[in-house]
Amino acid sequence: MSNSAGRFAPYRNALTAISGRTGAPLHSLIVSFAILHELSAIVPVVGFFYVARSLGAGERVVNAVALNRDDSIDDQSWVNTQLRSWVDEGEQWAGRVGRRYGIFGFEKGQFVDQTPTSQLSGKLAGDVANAVLAYGAVKALLPIRIGLSLYLSPMFSRAVVEPIRLGGLRLLGRRS
């Protein structure tokens, strides 16, 4: 156990220094980062979905990425491979979320079958394609999302998380 404590000691020291510099407790900073990171994923997915839906861009973009597989040297670049990976992941995600919540044209609790998206009705394929585009766009923004979450965590911790934590402690009759 002492070996693992030694392995993570530099990270703990760095995080403690950040906590001291920002004036926010370490646990509050971690909770703030987690909340901001998730919000920076959920809000853009919804926004990108509705923008793609209103512009009709989902099907065109997804089809351009997914159907352009001709094994040429340009087609095997890292960017094309990553885009195709995001399209495949996004299609699986859209199917899971759509069946769970009854959105993107799926019925809630619908049985998972092997029907490809391209064989589904036009509206369903459009919504699934828009969801796939939104998923891929949020994946592409991951470095920006992480940086923004790190930057805003101290402020969010002081303004939101700590007041809630202290209010909960007061409600329970405990001291901070």
Disulfide bonds with the S-S distance in Angstrom:
none
